[in-house]
Amino acid sequence: MKKQITSLLCAAFLAVSFAGCSFGGDNVITPDQDGYAEGKLGDIMRSSFFDYIVNSAYLCDSYEDYTPQAGYELLVAEVAVTNTFGETIPMFDNDFQVQWSSDAEDAFAYPVTFYLEEGTSLGDDVLPSEYELSKDESRTGLLVFEVPAGETEYSISYMEYFEDDTTGSTFFVFFPAEKK
């Protein structure tokens, strides 16, 4: 069901430009009346279910034993997630996706864990494809994405998705990334 958010997130992202974005953070960001929230590295993004922070991000040619397809590199982002919902919630790798500044409709990707065979891991530092967060539990880990080589401006987004197949607010964390 969560995979249904792809087209909604793409449409929302394409409506947003990277122009005018500033970088730096540490603010608590909640959605405006239209259900849109935009933040920077270090900002606390407050959704109905959890808070999340994109702490840092960098580009590289490979991570552990994973090498991207030709013409791509890896974006590695450290993300901290804290359950604020009041009961245990399931988390999935495709809760988050990355977008880049291209005008193409497919200028987004899920974490590479979304595409790996079940049971395959990139290591203990990488958030798994599925996990649970207990009430008030926090978890920090890496999200690894394949992105086109040469891109430098990104956002990591999350869209609230409810059990009744409706969506809520959409959150974007904008940031630059450099090769490490």
N, C-alpha and C positions, 0 to 999 in steps of 0.2 A: 504494500500500500504506500509506503514512504517513497517508492520510486515514482509515484504519480506527481510528486512535487517538481520534477525536473523542468517541465515546460513552464510552470508558474515561476520558478526561480529564474529561469533564463529570461522570461519576459520582464520580470522586475529588474533584473540586472541590466538588460539592454536599455531600460529607461533611465538608468543612472550613468552619469559620466564621471570619469576620473578627474576631470578638470576641477580645480578649486579644492581638492582634498588636502588637508594638512595632516601631519603625522606627529605622534606623541600621544600620551593617553592618560590613564588613571581616573577616568570619569565613570560614573554609573549612567548607562544609556538605556532609556526606556522608549518604547515606540511613541511616535506622534499620533495625532487623532486619525491619521490615515493608515496606521499600522505599519509604519516604516521607521527603522532605526539604523543610524549610520555611526560607526565608531572607528577608532584607530587602535594600533597595537597598544596593549595595556589597558584599554577601556573595558569595563565590566558591562557586558551585554545582558540585560535582564529580561528573560522571556517568562512565559506563564509556568514553565516547568523547571527551568534551571538558569543559572548565571553561567556565562562562559567568557573567557578571556583568551585572546590570541596574544601570547607573550612575546613570541619572536618567530622569524621565518627566514629561511635562506634557500638558495638554489645549489644543487650539486649534480654531478654526473651519474652517481649511483648511491644506493643506500643498502647497507649489508650486502646481500647477494642479488639485489634487485637492480636491474638496469633498464631504463625506459626504451621505448621504440625509437628508431632513427628520427632525428629532427626534434626530439623532445629532451627535456631534462627534468629533474625532480625538484619540486618545491617541498621543503620539510618545514612544517609549522608546529610549534609547541602550543598546545591548547590546554587550558584548565577548565574543568566543568564541575559545578557544584549543584546538587539537587536541592531546589528550593520549594518543591511541590508538596511536601508533607507526607509522601508515601514513596515506596520504591518505584522507580521508572526504568523502562528499558531504553537503552541507547544503542544506536546503530551507526556504522561508519558513514552511511549515506545521509545521516542527519545534517552533515556539513558538506558543502561543495565549494570548490574554488572557481573563480571567474578571473579572466584577464581582459585587458583593454581592447581586444579585437572586436570588430563589428560583426563578426560571423555569429550565426545562430548557435553554433556548437562551441562557443568560447567558454566552456565550463568543463569540470571533471569532478568525479567523486574520488575519494581516497583510493589508492591502489588496492587496499585490502578488500574493497568492494568487488574487485575483479579476480582475486586470488581464489584458488581452490579452497574449499572448506577445510579448516584445520591447519592451513598454511599461515605462518607468522613471519613478520619481518623483525622480530625481536621484542624483548620485554618493554622497551621504551615506546613502541608504537601502539596506539589504541587499537584494540581488537575490532573485528567486524561487528560484534554484538557483545554487549555487557549490560549489567544492571547497576544503577546507583541507588543505594538506600537513602532514606530520608536524611538530609543534611550532609550526605557523603560527598567528598570531593575527589576528583581524579585528574591527574595531569599526565599528558602523554603527547606523542607525536602523531600528526596526520601527514601522510606522504602522498603527494599528487604528481601525476605526469602533466607537464605543461609544455607548450611550444618553446623551443630554444629562442632566446632573444627577447622574450617578454620580461618586463621588470616591475610592472604595476599589477597588483592583484587585490582581490577581496575574497574573504571566506564568509559564506552566508549560511544562514539557518532560517527555515520557515516553520512556524508553528503548524502542526498537523494534528487534528483531533480525531478521536475514535469514530465520530459520526461523518467522516470524510470531508469535513470542512477545514479551511485553513484560517490561520490567524495572522499575526504580525510577521514581518520579514526583517531580518537583521543582516547587516553587512559590516564587516570590519575591513577597511581599506589600508593597504600598506605597500611599500616598495620592498623588493627582495634582491639581494646581491649574491653572486656566486661565492661559495665558500671553498 
